[in-house]
Amino acid sequence: MATFGTAFGQQPSALAAPVAPAASAVPSIPGDYAVPSPGNDGISSLSFSPTSNALVSTNWDGGVRVWDIQLSVTEQQASLSSPAGTSTTAGAFNALPKIHAVHSPNTAALCSTFSNDGSAIFTGGTDNAVRMINLNQAPAQGSE
């Protein structure tokens, strides 16, 4: 892994608070963000909603997770190289867990996509099934 540079082996910073280094560190690149509750196994797909700031992931543990991604923008003092009296804006991402569902018990969820209107998520898994999660009727975070 050394051929990929020194960024590998560093723990990514969490969106809300720093993540303590783990015994087996996750590869990261400076500026990466981590979402809370990403799952218990590898992530197999990511999709952004075409109509909102929702991000969905599917996992090898069968989980389908949705986060509401928010950008909080704050105004900061300008750096010394900027003209006097100017300010800059900086942003931080925040991922709020929205939905945690299971594609199918004991099978991996491999792929996901949003419907064109963003009201549903379609998932496919190792059980050879395609499932639809209606976001207007989906279980709340933490329920299965």
Backbone as a ProteinNet text record, in pm:
[ID]
protein_1_A
[PRIMARY]
MATFGTAFGQQPSALAAPVAPAASAVPSIPGDYAVPSPGNDGISSLSFSPTSNALVSTNWDGGVRVWDIQLSVTEQQASLSSPAGTSTTAGAFNALPKIHAVHSPNTAALCSTFSNDGSAIFTGGTDNAVRMINLNQAPAQGSE
[TERTIARY]
80.9	0	85	212.1	298.3	307.1	281.7	289.5	180	75.2	-33.3	-10.3	97.8	127.7	96.7	126.4	111.3	-31.4	-121.8	-260	-327.9	-288.2	-349.5	-304.8	-398.3	-369.1	-405	-451.1	-494	-644.7	-694.7	-838.4	-904.4	-1017.4	-1086.2	-1150.6	-1163.2	-1229.7	-1380	-1450.5	-1596.2	-1659.3	-1782.9	-1849.6	-1882.8	-1928.6	-1969.3	-1855.1	-1769.9	-1660.8	-1547.2	-1424.7	-1313.1	-1332.2	-1286	-1292.2	-1159.2	-1163.8	-1041.1	-976.9	-843.9	-778.6	-817.2	-841.7	-879	-759	-769.6	-660.7	-634	-738.9	-721.5	-775.5	-686.3	-725.8	-788	-879.6	-948.7	-869	-847.9	-777.3	-851.1	-777.4	-840.3	-747.4	-804.5	-732.5	-765.9	-671.1	-702.8	-826.6	-917.9	-1041.8	-1157.7	-1134.2	-1242.4	-1333.5	-1456.8	-1552.5	-1603.5	-1640.7	-1699.2	-1841.8	-1930.7	-2069.6	-2087.7	-2180.1	-2206.8	-2280.6	-2255.9	-2323.1	-2316.4	-2194.4	-2184.7	-2218.6	-2230.2	-2260.8	-2154.3	-2180.6	-2090.2	-1997.4	-2012.4	-1930.9	-1905.6	-1839.2	-1802.4	-1920.3	-1898.7	-2000.2	-1989.2	-2102.3	-2102.1	-2150.1	-2225.9	-2267.4	-2306	-2298	-2341.6	-2420.5	-2527.9	-2606.7	-2658.3	-2654.1	-2713.3	-2850.4	-2942.8	-3077	-3071.4	-3152.7	-3156.9	-3236.8	-3310.4	-3399.3	-3374.3	-3283.5	-3259	-3113.4	-3077.9	-2941.8	-2928.4	-3004.8	-2999.7	-2889.9	-2819.1	-2716	-2755.9	-2756.6	-2789.3	-2667.3	-2647.6	-2542.6	-2604.3	-2547.2	-2581.3	-2455.1	-2472.9	-2360.6	-2362.4	-2245.5	-2232.2	-2306.1	-2338.6	-2416.2	-2565.9	-2606	-2746.8	-2815.5	-2745.5	-2805.8	-2821.8	-2928.5	-2953.2	-2966.9	-2876.3	-2873.2	-2885.1	-2963.4	-2983.9	-2947.2	-2870.8	-2833.2	-2880.4	-2915.8	-2944.4	-2814.3	-2753.8	-2625.6	-2651.7	-2593	-2610.2	-2474.7	-2468	-2347.2	-2374.9	-2296.3	-2310.6	-2198.4	-2236.3	-2140.6	-2124.5	-2000.3	-1971.6	-1877.7	-1887.1	-1798.8	-1679.3	-1561	-1438.8	-1357.9	-1261.3	-1168.7	-1085.1	-1050.6	-966.2	-824.2	-751	-611.7	-526.6	-402.6	-311.5	-286.4	-298.6	-273.4	-392.1	-508.4	-626.2	-624.5	-693.6	-702.5	-765.9	-724.5	-774.5	-925.4	-990	-1133.3	-1217.6	-1157.6	-1236.7	-1260	-1358.3	-1386.8	-1403.4	-1394.7	-1412.7	-1520.5	-1570.4	-1666.3	-1602.9	-1638	-1589.6	-1709.8	-1701.8	-1815.6	-1773.2	-1865.5	-1844.5	-1966.8	-1942.8	-2052.3	-2103.5	-2232.2	-2295.2	-2389.4	-2376.7	-2462.8	-2555.1	-2683.4	-2781.7	-2844.3	-2830.2	-2892.9	-3043.8	-3097.7	-3239.1	-3313.4	-3257.8	-3323.3	-3218.5	-3254	-3174.6	-3271.9	-3260.9	-3346.8	-3257.4	-3315.1	-3241.5	-3295.3	-3205	-3245.1	-3306.7	-3234.7	-3282.2	-3193.5	-3249.8	-3167.7	-3066.1	-2946.8	-2838.9	-2790.7	-2816.8	-2762.9	-2706.8	-2612.9	-2552.9	-2639.9	-2646.5	-2709.3	-2596.7	-2604.9	-2493.8	-2504.1	-2626.1	-2638.4	-2764	-2765.3	-2880.6	-2892	-3013.6	-3039.5	-3170.2	-3181.3	-3303.9	-3397.3	-3526.9	-3622.7	-3600.4	-3650	-3628.8	-3681.7	-3791.9	-3848.1	-3792.3	-3700.4	-3636.1	-3722	-3839.1	-3930.4	-3906.8	-3824.6	-3801.1	-3656.7	-3610.8	-3477.9	-3497	-3425.1	-3426.4	-3292.6	-3295	-3172.5	-3170.7	-3051	-3032.5	-2930.5	-2945.7	-2855.3	-2819.7	-2744.4	-2699.5	-2812.7	-2931	-3047.6	-3119.9	-3061	-3118.1	-3251.2	-3270.7	-3396	-3369.4	-3467.4	-3468.4	-3579.4	-3547.4	-3646.4	-3660.7	-3778.3	-3805	-3833.4	-3769.9	-3797.5	-3864	-3990	-4063.8	-4020.6	-3955.2	-3901.4	-4009.7	-4130.3	-4240.8	-4297.7	-4265.3	-4315.8	-4203.2	-4079.2	-3964.1	-3954.2	-3894.4	-3874.8	-3776.8	-3793.9	-3706.4	-3568.8	-3472.4	-3336.4	-3338.9	-3267.6	-3256.1	-3356.8	-3464.1	-3560.3	-3524.9	-3567.6	-3532	-3655.6
-119.8	0	125.9	114.1	231.3	300.9	229.6	291.2	393.1	393.8	488.2	617.1	627.9	750.6	739.1	844.3	842.4	865.7	905.4	929	800	685.9	559.6	523.2	471.3	433.8	541.7	657.7	764.2	756.3	781.8	776.6	903.7	895	1016.2	1087.5	1218.4	1293.8	1277.3	1270.1	1254.6	1387.3	1383.3	1505.9	1591	1528.6	1604.9	1621.8	1521.8	1526.5	1436.8	1461.8	1377.9	1233	1142.9	999.9	957.9	886.5	838.8	733.9	730.1	629.9	489.4	403.4	265.8	175.4	52.6	-42.5	-67.2	-85.9	-99.3	28.2	116.6	247.3	236.4	330	337.2	428.4	390.2	479.5	612	720.7	850.8	943.7	1050	1155.4	1282.4	1373.3	1497.1	1564.6	1605.8	1667.7	1570.8	1440.4	1342.4	1361.9	1316.3	1318.8	1177.4	1147.5	1017.8	1040.8	949.9	960.3	876.2	914.9	833.1	705	599	469.9	420.8	401	359.3	213.2	132	-9.5	-96.1	-225.8	-319.4	-390.9	-365.3	-432	-333.4	-375.5	-286	-222.6	-102.5	-31.1	-77.9	-115.9	-167.1	-64.3	36.9	141.3	268.7	379.8	511.4	577.9	647.4	722.2	849.6	960.4	1085.4	1100.3	1155	1181	1287.9	1273.1	1376.6	1500.1	1491.4	1601.8	1658.6	1598.4	1648.1	1621.8	1648.2	1625.8	1490.6	1393	1259.6	1176.4	1101.4	1007.5	869.9	769.2	632.6	544.6	451	350	212.8	115.7	-23.8	-89.8	-194.6	-256.7	-408	-466.1	-611.4	-674.7	-597	-650.5	-650	-609.5	-605.8	-474.3	-382.6	-255.9	-159.3	-81.3	30.2	151.5	246.7	361.4	490.1	583.6	712.6	822	919.3	1036.9	1162	1262.3	1395.5	1473.4	1509.3	1579.3	1729	1796.1	1940.2	2008.1	2126.8	2207.4	2328.5	2344.2	2463.1	2558.8	2678.5	2778.1	2883.9	2915.3	3018.9	3121.2	3242.5	3347.7	3356.6	3365.8	3371.2	3494.4	3528	3634.8	3596.2	3692.8	3666.6	3637.2	3567.1	3536.1	3660.5	3653.1	3766.2	3804.4	3711.2	3740.4	3808.4	3813.5	3878.1	4026.7	4105.8	4249.6	4274.9	4381.9	4415.7	4435	4387.5	4406.6	4305.4	4207.7	4109	3986.8	3909.3	3786.7	3673.9	3553.7	3435.8	3347.9	3256.2	3161.5	3023.8	2947.9	2811.3	2723.4	2599.2	2510.1	2380.2	2319.2	2187.7	2103.2	1978.9	1889.2	1823	1798.4	1728.9	1625.9	1501.4	1394.7	1348.4	1368.3	1327.8	1195.9	1089.7	961.5	978.9	927	945.1	811.1	711.2	580.7	471	363.5	240.8	126.7	64.2	-49.2	-166.7	-283.2	-402.4	-448.3	-465.3	-514	-652.8	-743.2	-878.9	-938.8	-1005.1	-1062.7	-1163.5	-1158.8	-1252.9	-1248.3	-1140	-1123.3	-983.3	-967.7	-836.5	-753.7	-624.8	-530.4	-473.5	-491.2	-458.3	-324.9	-279.5	-157.1	-81.5	46.8	130.7	242.8	290	408	470.9	599.9	671.9	671.4	679.5	702	843.7	872.7	1005.2	1118.7	1095.2	1201.2	1200.1	1107.3	1102.4	1047.7	991.9	945.4	800.5	728.6	587.7	550.8	445.9	390.3	246	206.3	67.7	5.7	-114.3	-183.6	-322.3	-371.6	-506.7	-576.8	-708.1	-778.8	-917.5	-987	-1121.5	-1223.4	-1182	-1270.9	-1268.3	-1203.3	-1191.5	-1117.4	-1027.9	-952.6	-803.3	-734.2	-588.2	-544.8	-456.4	-409.7	-258.3	-209.4	-66.4	-20.1	88.8	152.8	286	299.1	423.1	517	626.3	716.4	785.3	791.5	851.2	754.4	624.6	524.3	440.8	484.4	406.7	405.5	299.6	295.6	403.2	451.5	554.6	497.5	585.5	545	452.7	340.8	246.7	134.7	148	39.2	-49.7	-173.8	-265.9	-326.1
0	0	0	28.4	33.1	-101.9	-211.2	-343	-365.8	-283.8	-299.6	-222.4	-150.3	-77.7	69.2	141.4	286.3	331.6	242.3	283.6	326.8	268.8	308.1	448	525	662.2	761.5	714.5	803.7	818.2	936	962.8	911.4	835.8	790.7	908.5	895.8	1001.2	985.9	1097.4	1093.9	1057.6	1013.8	975.7	1096.5	1202.9	1319.6	1419.1	1431.9	1528.2	1479.1	1523.6	1480.2	1522.5	1438.6	1466.8	1527.1	1637.2	1698.7	1609.2	1599.7	1516.6	1560.3	1463	1490.5	1468.3	1516.4	1499.3	1351.9	1271.9	1128	1064.1	1026.2	976	837.7	809.5	682.2	589.8	462.1	370.5	357.4	347.9	331.1	254.5	207.5	139.1	214.8	235.2	306.7	246.8	333.4	290.4	279.1	300.4	297.8	418	405.6	514.9	537	658.9	692	739.3	703.8	747.8	872.7	960.4	1078.4	1039.3	1109.9	1089.8	945.6	891	751.3	726.7	831.3	815.2	877.7	879.1	944.7	848.1	720.3	619.6	506.3	402.1	293.6	222.6	173.1	95.2	-49	-108	-244.7	-346.5	-305	-399.3	-326	-398.1	-351.1	-462.3	-425.7	-523.5	-458.6	-533.6	-488.5	-552.4	-476.2	-527	-635.5	-740.8	-844	-802.4	-690.5	-652.6	-513.4	-436.6	-300.8	-264	-140.6	-92	-24.2	-68.6	-8	-73.5	8.9	-35.2	15.4	-73.4	-32.8	-53.6	38.8	22.1	40.9	-29.9	-5	46.1	127	193.6	177.9	198.4	196.7	313.4	416.6	529	499.6	378.9	340.3	370.1	434.5	472.9	357.2	365.3	274.8	365.1	351.3	441.5	361.5	414.9	349.4	448.3	400	479.2	407.7	485.8	433.7	446.5	333.3	333.3	335	432.8	446.9	446.6	390.6	391.5	477.3	582.5	666.2	627.7	589.5	543.2	650.5	682.2	779.9	717.7	761.8	712.9	805.8	747.4	826.5	788.4	873.8	844.4	723.7	642.7	526.7	571.7	488.9	521.1	502.5	544.6	533.4	388	295.7	154.9	86.8	152.2	94.9	124.9	44	72.6	208.6	273.1	406.8	404.3	510.1	524.6	448.6	383.8	310.6	397.5	360	431.9	331.4	378.8	294.5	356.7	278.8	333.2	336.9	436.6	450.3	479.1	439.7	460.6	523.9	591.2	650.1	616.7	582	550.5	677.1	680	789.8	729.1	770.1	719	831.1	811	911.2	869.3	951	916.3	901.8	792.6	763.7	763.3	696.8	684.6	695.9	765.1	764.3	742.2	626.7	592.5	555.8	540.2	500.7	366.4	269.4	136.8	150	214	237.9	346.4	445.9	552.1	497.2	548.5	517	372.4	301.1	166.1	151.2	61.4	37.4	-56	-31.1	-123.3	-209.2	-340.3	-428.5	-500.1	-530.3	-608.9	-568.5	-603.3	-571.4	-673.5	-691.3	-773.7	-727.3	-748.4	-715.3	-836.2	-809.8	-917.9	-970.8	-1088.9	-1149.2	-1063.3	-991.5	-907.8	-765.3	-735.4	-604.6	-493.1	-524.2	-419.5	-378.8	-454.6	-424.4	-455.9	-388.5	-412.7	-456.1	-558.7	-603.8	-568.2	-509.6	-472.3	-535.4	-560.4	-610.9	-524.3	-507.6	-418.8	-465.6	-381.7	-414.1	-407.3	-365.3	-364.3	-499	-600.4	-734.8	-736.2	-640.4	-632.1	-646.5	-701.3	-705.2	-611.5	-520.6	-423.8	-434.4	-398.8	-399.7	-257.3	-219	-90.3	-122.1	-83.3	-101.5	10.5	-22.5	80	160.9	107.9	184.2	286.6	274.9	368.4	427.8	412.3	457.1	608.8	664.7	810.2	854.3	973.8	1027.7	1059	1080.9	1116.6	1235	1223	1333.6	1329.2	1252.8	1244.2	1126	1129.7	1023.2	963.7
[MASK]
++++++++++++++++++++++++++++++++++++++++++++++++++++++++++++++++++++++++++++++++++++++++++++++++++++++++++++++++++++++++++++++++++++++++++++++++

